[in-house]
């Protein structure tokens, strides 16, 4: 497996885990957890797009 593909897979899994954590935070009425999870989704998706752009060059 290519290094870029592994990193893209890792970022995708972490982004999905952060999305699941948003749902759990909402169910538990934890605003801090929801905000941190939302920031995690943005970070992991952003890093995934950045890695993909570098891999295409």
Protein Blocks (a to p, Z undefined) as FASTA:
>chain_A
ZZklmmmmmmmmmmmmmmmmmmmmmmnopaklmmmmmmmmmmmmmmmmmmmmmmmZZ
